[in-house]
Amino acid sequence: MNISQERNADKLTLSIEGRLDTKTAPSLEQVVKSDLTGVTSLVFDLAETTYISSAGLRVLLMAQKQMNKQGEMTVINANNDLLEIFEVTGFTDILTIE
């Protein structure tokens, strides 16, 4: 998994490439925990994400909880497989998915 970060003032976009699973989720969690200071808009770009496991969902949920306190979070460019995972797990009710 590769994580690309783009910061523009108070907006942080994290582009995830590859699988977001048990092995890779801790890397994303570390980025989320350390890089949200001053961020009011967090965007997860999943255009290049091929898979997300429960560990990856947990990181998104943790990020959403943090952003509820300081701004907004959006998930963009999720493919149909990822959208199905979000729907089955109820994450479509928790996350803003565009």
C-alpha positions in Angstrom: 0.0 0.0 0.0 1.2 3.5 -0.8 -0.2 6.6 0.9 0.1 10.0 -0.9 -0.6 13.1 1.1 -1.6 16.5 -0.3 -2.1 19.3 2.1 -3.7 22.6 1.0 -4.1 24.9 4.0 -6.6 23.1 6.3 -7.5 20.4 3.7 -5.7 17.0 3.7 -6.2 14.5 1.0 -4.9 11.0 1.5 -4.7 8.9 -1.6 -4.5 5.1 -0.9 -3.0 2.8 -3.5 -3.3 -1.0 -3.1 -4.8 -3.0 -0.3 -6.0 -1.5 3.0 -5.9 -4.6 5.2 -4.5 -5.9 8.5 -0.9 -5.5 7.4 -1.2 -2.0 5.9 -3.9 -0.4 8.2 -1.4 0.5 11.0 0.6 2.7 8.5 -2.6 4.6 7.6 -3.5 4.8 11.3 -0.2 6.4 12.1 -0.6 9.0 9.3 -4.1 9.8 10.6 -3.0 10.1 14.2 0.0 12.3 13.5 -1.2 14.6 10.6 -4.6 15.9 11.5 -3.5 18.9 13.5 -5.2 22.0 12.0 -7.1 19.9 9.4 -10.8 20.8 9.0 -11.3 18.8 5.8 -10.0 15.3 5.4 -10.5 13.5 2.1 -9.7 9.8 1.5 -9.2 9.2 -2.2 -9.8 5.5 -2.9 -9.4 5.6 -6.7 -6.4 3.2 -6.5 -7.6 1.2 -3.5 -8.2 -2.4 -4.5 -9.5 -3.9 -1.2 -10.4 -2.8 2.3 -10.7 -5.2 5.3 -12.2 -4.7 8.8 -8.9 -3.3 9.9 -9.1 -0.6 7.2 -12.7 0.2 8.1 -11.6 0.6 11.7 -9.0 3.3 10.6 -11.7 5.1 8.6 -14.0 5.0 11.6 -11.3 6.4 13.9 -10.6 9.2 11.4 -14.3 10.0 11.1 -14.6 10.2 14.9 -11.7 12.6 15.1 -13.0 14.7 12.2 -16.4 15.0 13.8 -14.7 17.1 16.5 -12.7 19.3 14.1 -14.3 19.4 10.7 -15.5 17.0 8.0 -14.3 13.9 6.3 -15.2 12.6 2.8 -14.4 9.4 1.0 -14.1 9.8 -2.8 -13.6 7.6 -5.9 -14.5 4.3 -4.2 -15.0 1.5 -6.8 -18.1 -0.7 -6.8 -16.4 -3.5 -4.7 -15.5 -1.0 -2.0 -19.0 0.6 -2.1 -20.5 -2.8 -1.6 -18.3 -3.4 1.5 -19.3 0.1 2.8 -23.0 -0.8 2.2 -22.9 -4.3 3.8 -21.1 -3.0 6.9 -23.4 0.1 7.3 -20.5 2.5 6.7 -22.6 4.3 4.1 -24.6 5.6 7.1 -21.5 6.7 8.9 -19.2 8.1 6.2 -19.7 10.8 3.6 -19.1 8.9 0.4 -19.0 10.7 -3.0 
